[in-house]
Amino acid sequence: MLNITDLKKGALLAINDEPYRVIEYGQKVMGRGGSIVNVKIKSLITGRVLDKTFKGNDQVESADISTSSVQYLYNDGDSYHFMDQTNFNQYEVSTDIIGDQSGYIKDGDIVQLQFSKDRPISLELPKNVALKVTYTEEAVKGDTSSSITKDAQLETGISIRVPAFIKAGDIVSVDTINGTYRERIKS
């Protein structure tokens, strides 16, 4: 069981046997009345987001989630296939669970797969990933300041905005949370 003050951002809890992750946390202290905790939680199974309020000495059940380090193998159109790095078990994960995260993984990448009751429920990516630029417009000569940006197509098929000095073949670091360019990686 978790106290309501344990529900910090990223904490895992269960409501009606469904695992949730806290994505926003706010606490108000009410003098003698104790405290009120407002959280925004996201279902790890359906992806829906709920607002919940807990009072005083409320307790919530902690979620039974396990995480395994897995290697991305391939995508067959309907699902993504991963292999556990320790016991070599293979897992088939539906495209619904992967969602937009597919643009940040390529064959051979190591990611964290989360399970609830031995069923894959979500994918946890590293904060940043290195991806190769496959296409981008050439910069106009003399217009290479870092404040000018342009579109770049990456090896996984996603498109991001990059500084004008980036060219096809460069490897860039991309933030997986908001899909933005971070830096060029020297090879």
C-alpha positions as CSV (number, residue, x, y, z in Angstrom):
1,M,0.0,0.0,0.0
2,L,1.1,3.5,-0.8
3,N,0.4,6.7,1.3
4,I,-0.9,9.6,-0.8
5,T,2.3,11.5,-0.2
6,D,4.2,8.6,-2.1
7,L,2.3,9.4,-5.3
8,K,5.1,11.6,-6.8
9,K,5.5,11.9,-10.6
10,G,6.3,8.5,-12.1
11,A,4.9,6.5,-9.2
12,L,2.9,3.3,-10.1
13,L,-0.4,2.5,-8.5
14,A,-3.4,0.2,-9.1
15,I,-7.0,1.2,-9.2
16,N,-9.5,-1.6,-9.7
17,D,-6.6,-3.9,-10.6
18,E,-5.6,-1.6,-13.5
19,P,-2.0,-0.2,-13.4
20,Y,-1.6,3.6,-13.6
21,R,1.4,5.9,-13.6
22,V,1.3,9.4,-12.0
23,I,2.0,12.0,-14.6
24,E,1.2,15.1,-12.5
25,Y,1.3,15.6,-8.7
26,G,0.0,18.5,-6.5
27,Q,-0.4,18.7,-2.8
28,K,-2.3,21.2,-0.6
29,V,-1.9,21.3,3.1
30,M,-5.1,22.2,4.9
31,G,-3.9,23.1,8.4
32,R,-5.6,20.8,10.9
33,G,-7.6,19.1,8.2
34,G,-4.5,17.3,6.8
35,S,-3.6,17.4,3.2
36,I,-5.2,16.9,-0.2
37,V,-3.3,15.4,-3.0
38,N,-4.4,16.0,-6.6
39,V,-2.9,13.7,-9.2
40,K,-3.2,13.1,-12.9
41,I,-2.8,9.4,-13.7
42,K,-2.4,7.6,-17.0
43,S,-3.5,4.0,-17.5
44,L,-0.7,1.8,-18.6
45,I,-3.2,-0.5,-20.4
46,T,-5.6,1.8,-22.2
47,G,-3.7,5.1,-22.1
48,R,-6.6,7.1,-20.8
49,V,-5.8,9.9,-18.3
50,L,-7.8,10.5,-15.1
51,D,-7.8,13.2,-12.5
52,K,-7.9,11.8,-8.9
53,T,-8.1,13.5,-5.5
54,F,-7.0,11.8,-2.3
55,K,-7.5,13.1,1.2
56,G,-5.8,12.8,4.6
57,N,-4.8,9.2,5.4
58,D,-6.1,7.6,2.2
59,Q,-4.0,4.7,1.0
60,V,-3.8,3.3,-2.5
61,E,-2.6,-0.1,-3.8
62,S,0.8,-0.2,-5.5
63,A,0.8,-1.6,-9.0
64,D,2.4,-5.0,-9.6
65,I,4.6,-4.0,-12.6
66,S,7.8,-5.8,-13.7
67,T,10.3,-4.4,-16.2
68,S,12.6,-6.3,-18.5
69,S,15.4,-5.1,-20.8
70,V,14.5,-6.2,-24.3
71,Q,15.9,-5.9,-27.8
72,Y,13.7,-4.7,-30.6
73,L,13.8,-7.3,-33.4
74,Y,11.3,-6.3,-36.1
75,N,7.8,-5.0,-37.0
76,D,5.4,-7.2,-39.0
77,G,2.8,-4.5,-39.6
78,D,0.4,-5.6,-36.8
79,S,2.8,-5.9,-33.9
80,Y,6.4,-5.3,-32.8
81,H,8.6,-8.2,-31.7
82,F,11.1,-8.0,-28.8
83,M,13.5,-10.5,-27.2
84,D,14.3,-10.5,-23.5
85,Q,18.0,-10.0,-22.9
86,T,18.3,-12.4,-20.0
87,N,16.2,-15.4,-20.8
88,F,15.8,-14.9,-24.6
89,N,12.0,-15.1,-24.5
90,Q,10.3,-13.3,-27.4
91,Y,7.3,-11.0,-26.9
92,E,4.8,-9.7,-29.5
93,V,3.5,-6.3,-28.6
94,S,0.6,-4.7,-30.5
95,T,1.0,-1.4,-32.3
96,D,-1.6,0.1,-30.0
97,I,0.8,-0.2,-27.1
98,I,3.8,1.1,-29.0
99,G,1.9,4.0,-30.6
100,D,4.1,7.1,-31.5
101,Q,7.1,5.6,-29.8
102,S,7.8,3.5,-32.9
103,G,9.5,6.5,-34.5
104,Y,12.2,6.3,-31.8
105,I,13.2,2.6,-32.1
106,K,15.2,0.8,-34.7
107,D,16.3,-2.8,-35.2
108,G,18.6,-3.9,-32.4
109,D,17.8,-1.1,-29.9
110,I,17.6,-2.0,-26.2
111,V,14.4,-0.7,-24.4
112,Q,12.5,-1.4,-21.3
113,L,9.3,-3.4,-21.6
114,Q,6.8,-3.2,-18.7
115,F,4.6,-6.2,-17.7
116,S,1.4,-6.5,-15.7
117,K,0.5,-10.1,-14.8
118,D,3.1,-11.4,-17.4
119,R,1.4,-9.3,-20.2
120,P,3.3,-6.5,-21.9
121,I,1.6,-3.2,-21.2
122,S,4.0,-0.4,-22.1
123,L,7.3,0.5,-23.6
124,E,9.8,2.7,-21.8
125,L,12.3,4.5,-24.1
126,P,15.6,6.1,-23.1
127,K,15.3,9.9,-22.7
128,N,17.4,10.5,-25.9
129,V,18.1,8.3,-28.9
130,A,20.6,8.7,-31.7
131,L,19.1,8.6,-35.2
132,K,20.6,9.1,-38.7
133,V,19.3,11.9,-40.9
134,T,18.2,10.4,-44.2
135,Y,17.0,13.5,-46.0
136,T,17.0,17.2,-45.4
137,E,17.3,20.3,-47.6
138,E,20.7,21.8,-48.2
139,A,21.4,25.0,-46.2
140,V,21.6,28.2,-48.1
141,K,25.2,29.4,-48.1
142,G,25.8,32.0,-45.4
143,D,22.5,31.0,-43.7
144,T,23.9,28.5,-41.2
145,S,23.1,30.2,-37.8
146,S,21.8,27.8,-35.3
147,S,18.5,29.7,-34.9
148,I,17.3,28.8,-38.4
149,T,15.6,25.4,-38.6
150,K,14.5,23.0,-41.3
151,D,12.7,19.7,-41.6
152,A,14.8,16.5,-41.5
153,Q,13.6,12.9,-42.2
154,L,15.2,10.3,-39.9
155,E,16.0,6.7,-40.5
156,T,12.9,5.5,-38.6
157,G,10.6,7.6,-40.8
158,I,9.8,10.4,-38.4
159,S,10.4,14.0,-39.3
160,I,11.8,16.6,-36.9
161,R,13.0,20.2,-37.0
162,V,16.8,20.6,-37.0
163,P,19.3,23.5,-37.2
164,A,20.3,24.6,-40.8
165,F,23.8,23.1,-40.5
166,I,22.5,19.5,-40.2
167,K,22.9,17.5,-43.5
168,A,21.9,14.1,-44.7
169,G,24.1,11.4,-43.1
170,D,24.5,13.2,-39.8
171,I,23.5,11.4,-36.6
172,V,21.4,13.5,-34.2
173,S,20.2,13.1,-30.7
174,V,16.4,13.3,-30.4
175,D,14.4,13.8,-27.2
176,T,11.9,10.9,-27.0
177,I,9.5,12.8,-24.7
178,N,8.7,15.7,-27.0
179,G,10.4,14.6,-30.3
180,T,12.8,17.5,-30.5
181,Y,16.4,17.8,-31.8
182,R,19.0,18.0,-29.0
183,E,22.4,17.9,-30.6
184,R,24.5,16.5,-33.5
185,I,26.5,13.5,-32.5
186,K,30.1,13.4,-33.7
187,S,31.1,10.1,-35.3
